[in-house]
Amino acid sequence: MRLILAPMQGVVDHHLRDLLTRLGGLDGCVTEFIRVTDHCLPPKVFLRLCPELAQGAVTTSGTPVKVQLLGSNPQALAANALKAAELGATAIDLNFGCPAKTVNNHCGGAKLLNDPPLIEKIVYAVRSALPESVSLSAKIRLGYESRNAYLAAARAVENGGAEELVIHARSKTDGYRPPAYWHLIAEIRANTQLALVANGEVWSPEDWQRCREMSLVPDVMLGRGILARPDLALAIKSYAQGKIHQPMSWYQTCQLLHQYHQSTKHHYPVKYLGNRVKQWLAYLRVYYPEADQFLESTKRCRDDSVLEKAFAHELAAHHPPLTVMEA
């Protein structure tokens, strides 16, 4: 069983990859997509979205990072995949699942599910350009307007030469509305030899178990679920081993959130200060009611000193009682 951190665009940056993989339980992660048009991008673009390339394409905890590319030009994607490999990438992922309107209007992401022959050309071009030592995977949804393209798309990915396929078990039209149609992943498993990873609506160890039973795939990519509950990967692995997992308290999670603020506040424009923290809080409040209260109290804050005081107050309010030894 493998648990992979999803490449949520505009959310899971390298700072968040570092924090979540250091918690443990994750076996891999994927970058936000690098948009490819018709030319080879400069190294700085790859290094900005995947600074882990400078340290062996792993996070500080040693968790492997794949570089994800998005586009529809086979030759340009092949050239950029090779460039990523030259910069240190050990694995490339191709995005055929992004539902964003802007991306789809430019013939990228999930829109390509309507054109399996082009998917195969892209995968073949990229696989042909890469050294054998660099692995290639792809991510799809079940279809664009309806859930009817998954077998054709999966066969195109396989025929093109990729080794692994991640399936977000919804169509583009489904968006992120539950349920996820995990049982359709089992059809892909029965009709291809690809290594498969299931994705969609895994918020708990019990969800992982149901996903495994319906998809017949033990490997799962975690997205919104692990943002709502940062120790979800650890909880799933404990559950799979029949062990009891003690969930992270709000105090521990708030400490993690504070680390995230401190690591990101100098990397984004001052006018957006705190936005990344608030974005994560919007996911955390699914699992932690305290996160909702903290978000309400800080959502208009743009001053770092005020935000730091808010963190200090929140941590003090939820600090666990001291033991006799600590006292």
N, C-alpha and C positions, 0 to 999 in steps of 0.2 A: 504494500500500500504506500502510495506517495500522495503528499498534500502540497499543492502548488499555489503560490500567491498570484492572484489574477492581476493583469495589467490594466487597471482602471485609469482611463485617460483623465489627466488633470487632478488625480487623487493620489494614486500610489507612485510617488516620486522616490528617488533614491534614499531620501531621509526616512521615509516610512518603511521602505524595504529593509533598511538597516535595523530599525527598531523592532519590527515584527519578526525578522529572522533571528535576531538576538534572543528573543523570548523563547524560541525553540519550537519544534514540531513541524516546521516547514522544510520541504525537501528541495524546493526550487522556487524561482520567481521569474517574472517576465517584465521587461520595461514597458512604459507607455509607448505607443506606436511612433515610429519615425516616418513622417509623410514623405513619400518618394514620388516625384513627378516624371521628369524626362532627363535628369542629369545626375551625376554623381555628387553627393553632398560632401562638404569639407569635414575633416576629422572633428572639428569643434562641435558639430551638431551631434555626432555620436557620443562624444565625451560629456556633453552637457546632460543628455538624457540617460547616459549609462557611464557615470564616472568609475563604476566598478571595472571597466575595461582596463584601467591602469593598474589593477591589482588582481589580474588573473581571471576576470569575469566572475568574481564571487563577491558577496557582501563581506563585511568585516567578520561575520561569524562563520564564513566559509561556505555559505549557501550559493549554489550556482545561479547565474543570472543569464537569461536568454535576451537577445536583442530582437525586438519586434519591428517589422517593416510593414507599411501599408501603401498600396498603390495598385495600378492596373497595367503598367508598362513592364513586360517581362524582362527586356534588356536592362532597363534602368534599375529594376529591383535586383537583378543578378549582379550588376556592377556595384550597387550599394551593399549587398550582402557580402560580396568579396571584400569591399572596403572595411566593413565591420570586422570581418575575420582577420584582416591584416592588422587591425587595431587591437586585436586580442579576443574577439568574440569566439566562444567555443560552441555556441548554438544560436541558430536563427529561427525566428517564428514569423509566419506570414498571417496577417490579419484579414480574414474574409468574414468577419462577424460584426464589425462596428456598425451600430444602428443609427449613428448620428446623421441628420439630414444633410449637413454640409458635406460630409464625407461621401455619402451615397449619391448626392447630386453631381459629384465629380468622379463617378464610377469607381468608388473605392469601398472597402469594407463589405458589408452584407449584400450590397447591390450585385457583387460578382457572383453570388449564389444563383443568379439568373443565367449565368454563362459558364457552365462547368468546363467546356473546352478551353476557355481563357484561363480558368483556374489551373488546369493541367499544364498549359503552356508556361504560366508563371512559375509553378512549382518545378517544372522540368528545367527551365532556364536557371533558376536559382540553384537547384541541386547540381547542375552541370558546372556552375561557376565556382562552387565551394570546394575546398579540400575535403577529402573523405573524412578527415578527423573532426570536421564541424558538422554537428547534427542539424537536421532540418525538421521543423514541425509546422503545423498550421492550426488556425482556430476558425471554426465556422459556427453559424447558427443552423437551425433546422430548415430554414428557408427565408425568403424575403417577405412576400406578402402572405404566404401561407406555409404550413409545415409540410412541404412536399419536395424539397430539394436536397435533403440530407444524404440520401444514398448516392445520387449522381455527384454531389460535391465531394463526398468521402472517397468515391472511386477515382475522381479526378486528382485528388491529393495523393492517393496511393499510386496511381499510374504515373504521376509526375515524379515520384521518387522520394517523397517525404517519409520519415520513419514514425511520426507520431501525429495524432490529431486530437485537439481539444474540441469538445462539442458543447456549446451553450444550448441547453435543451429547450429553446424557444425560437420562434421566428422573429424577424425584424419587427413585424407588426405587433407581435406579442409584447415587445419591449421588455420590461422587467416585471410585468404583472404575473403573479402566481396563477397556476402552478407551473412547474417545469415538467416537461414531458420526458422524464427519464427513460421510460420504457422504449422510446424510439432509438435511444442510443444502443440498446440491445440488438436492434436490426442492423445497425452499422457493424457491430461486433461480429454478427453472423455472416456478414457479406464482405468483410475486408480482413486483411492480416495486419492492419495498423495497430500500433500501441495506442490505446484510447485513454482520454482523461475526460471525466464528466464535469459539467459546470452548470450552476444555476440552482438557487433556492436551498442551499445547504447552510442552515443557521445554527445547527446543533448536532451533537453526536448521533442523535436519533434520526435526523434528516440524512446524515451520511449513510447510516445503515439502510434506510429505505431507498436511497439513491443506489447504493450498491446492489440491493436485492432486485430492483427494477431494471437497472442498466446492465447488470452483470459486469460492472467495471468497478474495481476497488479504488482506483486513483481519481482524485477529485481536485478541481481548482476552486479555491475559496476567494470570494470577492467581498460583497457587502456583508456577508456573515462574519468574516474575521475583522472587519472594521467595526462592527457592532460589538464584537466580543474578541479582543485581541489574543486571548489564549485559546481560541477555538481549535487550532491545530493540535495543541497539547491535550485538550479535552477529548478530541476525537481519537487520538492515539491511545490515551488511557482507556477510553471506552472499548476500543478494539482489542485491547489486552486484558479486558476484564478488571481493570483497576479503577479505584476511586480518584477522581480529579477534584481538587479544591479550587473552585473558580476564583479568578482575580477579584479582589475587592475594588470598590470605587476609588479608594485611597490609592491603591497600587496603579490602577488605570489612570488616575489623575496625575500621578508621578510620571507615567509614560507620556501622557499628553503634554506635560510641562517640558519634558526633554525634547519633544517634537517641536514645541514652540521655540525653545532655545536654539535648536539646530537649524530652523528654517527662517528665523526672523531677519537674518542678515542676507538671505539669498533672494528675497523678493522685494519689490518696491515698497517704500514706507507707507504709501497710501493704501496698500493692501495688507498692512500688518495685522496679523491675527487671523486672516481669512482661512489659512490652512487649518488652524486649530478649530475654528468654528465649523468648517466643513467636516472635520472628523467628529466633532461633537454631535453633528446632525445624525451620524450613523450610530454613535455610542448611545444615544438616548433610546434607541430601540431596546437595548439590554439594561441600561442603567438609568433609572429615573432621575438620579442626581445630575446626569449629564444635561438633561433638559433644563433643569433649574440653572445650571452654570452657564449654558448657552444663552438663556434669557437675560442673565445678568451681565454678559460680556458682549453681546452681539453688535452693539454700537461702539464698542471700544476700539480706538485707533492709536492709543498711546501705550507704549511698551511699559512704562512705569506703572500705569494703572492696571494693565493686564497682569503684570508680575505680582502686584498687591492682591489682585483677585485670586490668582493661583495660591499665594501664601495663605489667604483666608480660607480658601476651599480645602487645602491640604490640612490646615490646622483643625478645621471643623470636623474632618473625617479621619484624623489620625487615630489609629487603634490605641486602646489603653496601654499604658506602660506595664510591663510585668514587674515583679518584685526585683528581679535581677537588674532590669534596665533602670528602675528607679534608684 
